[in-house]
Amino acid sequence: MAQIPKPMGERPSRGEAPAPPAPTTVLRIRSLLPSLAPAEQRVAQRVIDDPERAAASSITQLAKDCATSEATVIRFCRTIDFSGYRELRLALATEAGQARGARTNIPELAGDINPDDTLVTVVQKIAYTDARAVEETGAALDVEVLRTVIDALANARRIDVYGVGASAFVGADLQQKLHRIGLTSFAWSDAHVMLTSAALLEESDVAIGISHSGTTIDTVQALTEAGRRGARTIAITNFPRSPIGFADHVLTTAARETMFRSGATASRLAQLTVVDCLFVGLAQIRYTDSRTALETTYEAVRGLRMHEDRRRRRNETPDKKTENPTGNDD
C-alpha cells in the first residue's frame, strides 16, 4: 500500500530535498517595481540591472547614477522593507557573493531577444528564461500562504477560477486538476460570465484570479465581486502590490516579461508551477479521496480510449466480402 506523504511544511528528514531558498532581494524588488514612484523605480531598475555595482556604490553615487536624491534612495529602501541603505547594500553584497560561488561559464542569457541574435542564442535565451521562471517562482512562494490557500480550497463548497488571455489557459488547467480529484470547480474567461459567476458565490466558496501583471481589469473586477459576496479571494500574480493584490491571499510568481516575450511561456510556466503546488498539496491532504478519484477517472478515460482503438481497428480491417464479392478464388 502506498505510503501517505507527510504534510507540507514539516522538517525534512535525511535524504529528503531541503526547502527552496528564500526569495532574493532582486526578486522582491522586481515584483514591487510597478508599484513604486517614478524616482524610486529608477533606483530599483539600477539595482535589478546591476546589483553588484549597487552594492559597491555609496548612497551618494547611487543617487547620482539614478538622477535622484539620497532621500529618495532611503525612501526606496524603506518601501522594500529595509531599514536603510546600509542594510540593502549588505543584502545585495551577500547575495552577489553567493551567486558568484554558484556561477559557471554559462553566457549571459537573461536579456531580451536582440535583432542580431542567432537562432541558437534565441533558443538558449528562451530555455534559460523559462527554467529561471520555475526556479525563482519556487523561491518566491510563501509556503505559509500556500498552506492557507490549500486548506481553503479543500474546504470550499465551490471554486471559481478567473483569467483571460494566456492566464485563461492556466485557469483551465487548474480547474481540470481540481475537478479530477472531486472538487467542484469552474474556470471562466469571459468578462460577463465571470461577473455572473462571482455574483452567485457565497462565504463557503473560493474565487481565484490569475493575472501576470495584476492589472487585468476583467479579472480584478470578477475577483472584487466575489469578495463582495463573501467568498474567499486568492490572487496568482507576479506583482503583489498591483490592483489584484487586494485579495485575501496572494501567491506570487517570478517570471520576467520583456518586449519580445510579453505573454511568453515563462509567465505561464511560473503560474503553472503555482498550480501544481496547489494541486499536489490538495491531493496530499485529501490523499484517500484524491487517489480514488484519480484512479476512477483514469479508468474511465482508459476505457474510452480502448473502445476507440477497437473501433478504429474494425474500420481498418479489410472486409473479405467487399474485396472478393463473388466469393471465388482467383
C-alpha positions as CSV (number, residue, x, y, z in Angstrom):
1,M,0.0,0.0,0.0
2,A,1.3,3.4,-0.9
3,Q,2.7,5.5,2.0
4,I,0.8,8.7,2.7
5,P,3.1,11.7,2.1
6,K,4.0,14.0,5.0
7,P,2.1,17.2,5.3
8,M,3.7,20.2,3.7
9,G,6.0,22.3,5.9
10,E,7.4,19.6,8.1
11,R,11.1,19.5,8.7
12,P,12.6,17.2,6.0
13,S,14.3,14.0,7.2
14,R,17.6,12.7,6.0
15,G,17.6,12.1,2.2
16,E,14.7,14.5,1.6
17,A,15.1,17.6,-0.5
18,P,15.6,20.8,1.5
19,A,13.1,23.6,1.3
20,P,13.6,26.1,-1.6
21,P,15.8,29.1,-0.8
22,A,14.3,32.4,0.4
23,P,13.5,34.9,-2.4
24,T,16.4,37.2,-3.2
25,T,16.4,40.9,-2.7
26,V,16.4,41.5,-6.5
27,L,13.4,39.2,-6.9
28,R,11.5,41.1,-4.3
29,I,12.4,44.5,-5.9
30,R,11.3,43.2,-9.3
31,S,7.9,42.1,-8.0
32,L,7.3,45.6,-6.4
33,L,8.6,47.6,-9.4
34,P,5.3,48.7,-10.9
35,S,4.0,49.9,-7.5
36,L,6.9,52.3,-6.9
37,A,7.0,56.0,-7.6
38,P,8.9,57.0,-10.8
39,A,12.1,58.2,-9.0
40,E,12.1,55.0,-6.9
41,Q,11.6,52.9,-10.0
42,R,14.9,54.4,-11.4
43,V,16.7,53.3,-8.2
44,A,15.0,49.9,-8.4
45,Q,15.9,49.3,-12.0
46,R,19.5,50.2,-11.4
47,V,19.6,47.6,-8.6
48,I,17.9,45.0,-10.7
49,D,20.2,45.6,-13.7
50,D,23.5,45.5,-11.7
51,P,23.1,44.5,-8.1
52,E,26.9,44.1,-7.6
53,R,27.5,47.7,-8.7
54,A,24.7,48.9,-6.4
55,A,26.2,47.0,-3.5
56,A,29.6,48.6,-4.2
57,S,28.2,52.2,-4.5
58,S,27.8,54.8,-1.8
59,I,24.3,56.2,-1.4
60,T,25.6,59.4,-3.0
61,Q,26.9,57.6,-6.0
62,L,23.7,55.6,-6.5
63,A,21.5,58.7,-6.2
64,K,23.7,60.4,-8.8
65,D,23.5,57.4,-11.2
66,C,19.7,57.4,-10.9
67,A,19.4,61.2,-11.3
68,T,17.6,61.4,-7.9
69,S,18.3,62.4,-4.3
70,E,19.7,60.5,-1.3
71,A,16.4,60.9,0.4
72,T,14.7,59.0,-2.5
73,V,17.2,56.2,-2.1
74,I,16.4,55.9,1.6
75,R,12.7,56.1,0.9
76,F,13.1,53.3,-1.7
77,C,14.9,51.1,0.9
78,R,12.1,51.5,3.4
79,T,9.5,50.9,0.7
80,I,11.0,47.4,0.1
81,D,11.2,46.7,3.8
82,F,14.8,47.6,4.6
83,S,15.7,49.9,7.5
84,G,18.1,51.9,5.3
85,Y,20.7,51.8,2.5
86,R,23.3,50.1,4.6
87,E,21.1,47.1,5.1
88,L,20.2,46.9,1.4
89,R,23.9,47.0,0.4
90,L,24.7,44.2,2.8
91,A,21.9,42.0,1.4
92,L,23.0,42.7,-2.2
93,A,26.6,42.1,-1.5
94,T,25.8,38.8,0.3
95,E,23.6,37.5,-2.5
96,A,26.1,38.6,-5.2
97,G,28.8,36.6,-3.4
98,Q,26.5,33.6,-3.3
99,A,25.7,34.0,-7.0
100,R,29.4,34.2,-7.9
101,G,30.1,31.0,-6.0
102,A,27.3,29.1,-7.9
103,R,28.0,30.6,-11.3
104,T,29.5,28.6,-14.1
105,N,30.6,29.6,-17.6
106,I,27.1,29.9,-18.8
107,P,26.8,33.0,-21.0
108,E,24.5,35.9,-20.0
109,L,21.1,34.8,-21.3
110,A,18.8,36.8,-19.1
111,G,18.3,39.7,-21.5
112,D,15.7,40.3,-24.2
113,I,15.9,38.9,-27.7
114,N,18.2,41.2,-29.8
115,P,17.8,41.7,-33.6
116,D,21.3,40.3,-34.2
117,D,20.9,37.2,-32.0
118,T,21.4,33.9,-33.8
119,L,18.7,31.3,-33.7
120,V,20.9,29.2,-31.4
121,T,21.1,32.2,-29.0
122,V,17.3,32.7,-29.2
123,V,16.7,29.1,-28.2
124,Q,19.3,29.4,-25.3
125,K,17.7,32.6,-24.0
126,I,14.2,31.1,-24.1
127,A,15.2,27.9,-22.4
128,Y,17.2,29.9,-19.7
129,T,14.3,32.3,-19.0
130,D,11.7,29.5,-18.8
131,A,13.9,27.5,-16.4
132,R,14.6,30.5,-14.2
133,A,10.9,31.4,-14.0
134,V,10.2,28.0,-12.5
135,E,13.2,28.1,-10.1
136,E,12.6,31.7,-9.0
137,T,8.8,31.1,-8.5
138,G,9.6,28.2,-6.2
139,A,11.9,30.5,-4.2
140,A,9.3,33.4,-4.1
141,L,6.4,31.3,-3.0
142,D,5.4,31.9,0.7
143,V,4.8,28.3,2.0
144,E,2.6,29.6,4.8
145,V,0.3,31.4,2.4
146,L,0.3,28.4,0.1
147,R,-0.8,26.1,3.0
148,T,-3.6,28.5,4.0
149,V,-4.8,28.6,0.4
150,I,-4.7,24.8,0.2
151,D,-6.8,24.5,3.3
152,A,-9.3,27.0,2.0
153,L,-9.7,25.1,-1.3
154,A,-10.0,21.7,0.5
155,N,-13.0,23.0,2.5
156,A,-14.7,25.1,-0.2
157,R,-18.2,24.3,-1.4
158,R,-17.2,25.6,-4.9
159,I,-14.1,27.1,-6.5
160,D,-14.3,29.6,-9.4
161,V,-11.2,30.4,-11.4
162,Y,-10.9,33.7,-13.4
163,G,-8.3,34.5,-16.1
164,V,-8.2,36.0,-19.6
165,G,-5.7,35.7,-22.4
166,A,-2.7,33.5,-21.6
167,S,-3.9,33.2,-17.9
168,A,-7.2,31.6,-19.1
169,F,-5.2,28.5,-20.2
170,V,-3.7,28.3,-16.8
171,G,-7.1,28.7,-15.2
172,A,-8.5,25.9,-17.3
173,D,-5.6,23.7,-16.2
174,L,-6.2,24.4,-12.6
175,Q,-10.0,23.7,-12.9
176,Q,-9.3,20.4,-14.7
177,K,-6.9,19.3,-11.9
178,L,-9.3,20.3,-9.1
179,H,-12.3,18.6,-10.9
180,R,-10.3,15.4,-11.3
181,I,-9.9,15.0,-7.6
182,G,-13.5,15.6,-6.9
183,L,-13.6,19.3,-6.1
184,T,-16.4,21.3,-7.6
185,S,-14.7,23.9,-9.7
186,F,-15.3,26.1,-12.8
187,A,-13.0,28.2,-15.0
188,W,-14.2,31.4,-16.7
189,S,-12.6,33.7,-19.2
190,D,-15.5,35.8,-20.5
191,A,-15.9,39.1,-18.6
192,H,-19.7,38.9,-18.3
193,V,-19.7,35.2,-17.4
194,M,-17.0,35.9,-14.7
195,L,-19.1,38.6,-13.1
196,T,-22.2,36.5,-13.3
197,S,-20.4,33.6,-11.6
198,A,-18.9,35.8,-9.0
199,A,-22.3,37.3,-8.1
200,L,-23.6,33.8,-7.1
201,L,-20.7,32.9,-4.8
202,E,-21.1,32.6,-1.0
203,E,-19.0,32.7,2.1
204,S,-18.2,29.0,1.8
205,D,-16.8,29.5,-1.8
206,V,-13.3,30.4,-3.1
207,A,-12.5,32.6,-6.1
208,I,-9.1,32.5,-7.7
209,G,-7.9,35.3,-10.0
210,I,-4.9,34.7,-12.3
211,S,-3.1,37.7,-13.8
212,H,0.6,38.1,-14.5
213,S,0.5,41.9,-14.4
214,G,-2.2,42.0,-11.7
215,T,-3.9,44.8,-13.7
216,T,-6.2,42.8,-16.0
217,I,-9.4,44.7,-15.4
218,D,-11.8,41.8,-16.1
219,T,-10.1,39.5,-13.7
220,V,-9.8,42.2,-11.0
221,Q,-13.5,43.1,-11.3
222,A,-14.6,39.5,-11.1
223,L,-12.5,38.9,-8.0
224,T,-13.7,42.1,-6.4
225,E,-17.3,41.0,-6.9
226,A,-16.6,37.5,-5.5
227,G,-15.1,39.2,-2.4
228,R,-18.1,41.5,-2.1
229,R,-20.3,38.4,-2.0
230,G,-18.3,36.9,0.9
231,A,-16.1,34.4,-1.0
232,R,-12.5,33.9,0.0
233,T,-10.4,35.5,-2.7
234,I,-7.0,34.3,-3.9
235,A,-4.7,36.0,-6.5
236,I,-1.9,34.4,-8.5
237,T,0.3,37.3,-9.9
238,N,3.8,38.4,-10.5
239,F,3.2,41.8,-8.7
240,P,1.7,41.5,-5.3
241,R,1.2,45.3,-5.0
242,S,-0.8,45.5,-8.2
243,P,-4.6,46.2,-8.2
244,I,-5.3,42.4,-7.8
245,G,-3.2,42.5,-4.6
246,F,-6.4,43.3,-2.5
247,A,-7.2,39.5,-2.5
248,D,-7.3,37.8,0.9
249,H,-4.3,35.7,-0.1
250,V,-1.7,36.4,-2.8
251,L,0.6,33.7,-4.4
252,T,3.5,35.4,-6.2
253,T,5.2,34.2,-9.3
254,A,8.6,35.3,-10.5
255,A,8.7,35.5,-14.3
256,R,10.3,38.1,-16.5
257,E,8.4,39.5,-19.5
258,T,10.4,41.6,-22.0
259,M,9.4,43.3,-25.2
260,F,9.6,40.2,-27.4
261,R,8.4,37.9,-24.6
262,S,5.2,39.6,-23.4
263,G,2.7,36.9,-22.6
264,A,5.5,34.4,-23.1
265,T,5.8,30.8,-21.9
266,A,7.9,31.9,-18.9
267,S,4.9,33.6,-17.2
268,R,2.6,30.7,-17.9
269,L,5.2,28.2,-16.6
270,A,5.5,30.3,-13.4
271,Q,1.8,30.2,-13.0
272,L,1.6,26.5,-13.7
273,T,4.2,25.9,-11.1
274,V,1.9,27.5,-8.5
275,V,-1.0,25.5,-9.9
276,D,1.0,22.2,-9.5
277,C,1.9,23.2,-5.9
278,L,-1.8,23.8,-5.1
279,F,-2.9,20.6,-6.8
280,V,-0.3,18.3,-5.1
281,G,-0.9,20.0,-1.7
282,L,-4.6,19.3,-2.1
283,A,-4.1,15.8,-3.2
284,Q,-1.8,15.2,-0.3
285,I,-4.2,16.3,2.5
286,R,-7.1,14.5,0.8
287,Y,-4.9,11.5,-0.1
288,T,-7.5,8.7,0.0
289,D,-10.3,10.6,-1.8
290,S,-7.9,12.1,-4.3
291,R,-6.3,8.7,-5.1
292,T,-9.7,7.1,-5.6
293,A,-10.9,9.9,-7.8
294,L,-7.7,9.8,-9.9
295,E,-7.9,6.1,-10.4
296,T,-11.6,6.2,-11.3
297,T,-11.2,9.0,-13.8
298,Y,-8.1,7.3,-15.3
299,E,-10.1,4.0,-15.8
300,A,-13.0,5.9,-17.4
301,V,-10.7,7.6,-19.9
302,R,-8.7,4.4,-20.5
303,G,-12.0,2.5,-21.2
304,L,-13.0,5.2,-23.8
305,R,-9.6,5.0,-25.4
306,M,-9.7,1.2,-25.7
307,H,-13.2,1.4,-27.2
308,E,-11.9,4.0,-29.8
309,D,-8.9,1.7,-30.6
310,R,-11.2,-1.3,-31.2
311,R,-13.5,0.8,-33.4
312,R,-10.5,2.1,-35.4
313,R,-9.1,-1.5,-35.9
314,R,-12.5,-2.6,-37.2
315,N,-12.6,0.2,-39.7
316,E,-9.1,-0.6,-40.8
317,T,-9.6,-4.4,-41.2
318,P,-10.4,-5.4,-44.8
319,D,-13.8,-6.8,-45.5
320,K,-13.3,-10.0,-47.4
321,K,-16.7,-9.9,-49.0
322,T,-16.0,-6.4,-50.3
323,E,-12.7,-7.4,-51.7
324,N,-14.0,-10.5,-53.4
325,P,-17.8,-10.2,-53.8
326,T,-18.1,-13.4,-55.9
327,G,-16.5,-15.5,-53.2
328,N,-14.4,-17.3,-55.8
329,D,-10.7,-17.8,-55.5
330,D,-8.5,-16.4,-58.3
